[in-house]
Amino acid sequence: MGNLRYFFLQLSTSLSAGFVGEQSCKLPEMLKKTSDYFEEDARNRIKLISKLLPVVFFIPIAIFVACVIISTAGKIMTGLPGL
């Protein structure tokens, strides 16, 4: 819900910037600034996702490997009662 509100806020801001730019005869400048803003926002989101994605994949695999090691070690230790 918050992302949708953010999108509409940005859309209304860019539209109002277009109207202001149109009235002041600076529409290409205003549209360039708006496109630069959205491009930078997309780059930042992609950077964040690319940093978080390996962690999201690594944690379940690490938990699975730890469970296998613990269960294997537990079976080995119970199989050797003299130690």
N, C-alpha and C positions, 0 to 999 in steps of 0.2 A: 504494500500500500504506500509506503514511504517513497519507494522508487518511482511509482506512478505520479505521485504528487511532485517529486523533484523534476520529472520529465516535463510535466505540464507547466511548472514554474519556469523552466528553461525555455520551453517553447513560447510561452507568453512574453518572456524577456526578449527573445530573439525577434518575435513578431513586432513588439513595440519598438525595438531598436531599428527594425526595418522601416517602420512608419516615421520615426524620428529622422532616420537617414534619408528617407525619401523627401521629407519636408526641407531638410537642410542641403539637399543635393549631394549627399555623401553616402548613398546607398551601397555602392561597391565597397567602400571602406568598412562600413558597419557589417556587411555580410562577411567580409574577409575576417574581421575580428571575431565574429560569431563562429565562423567555421574553424578558426584557429583555436578558440576556446574548446569547442567540442572535440577537435582532434587531439588536443593536449589531454583532455579528460579521458578519452578512449585509450591513449597511450599509458596514462597512469593506471587505469584499471587493468590493462593487459599486463603491465609490470607486476602489479599486485597478484594477479591470478597466476602468473608464471613463477612467482616466489612461493605461493601457497600450495600449488598443485603437487610438487614433489613430496612435500610433507604429508599431504592428504593420502598419497599413495604409499608412502613409506611406513606410516604408523600401523595400518592393519597388517602389513606384511611382517613387520617386526613383532607384533603381538602374536601372530600365527607361529612364527619361528620360535619365540619364547615358549609358547605352549607345547610345541613339539619337543623342544629340548628338556623342559621340565618333566613332561610325561615320560620321555625316554630315560632321563636320569632317575626318576622315581622307580621305574621298573628295574633298572639295573641295580639300584641300591637295595630294593626289597628282595632281589634274587640272590644277593650276596650277604646272608645274615652274619657271617663270621667277621666281617670287617667292621 
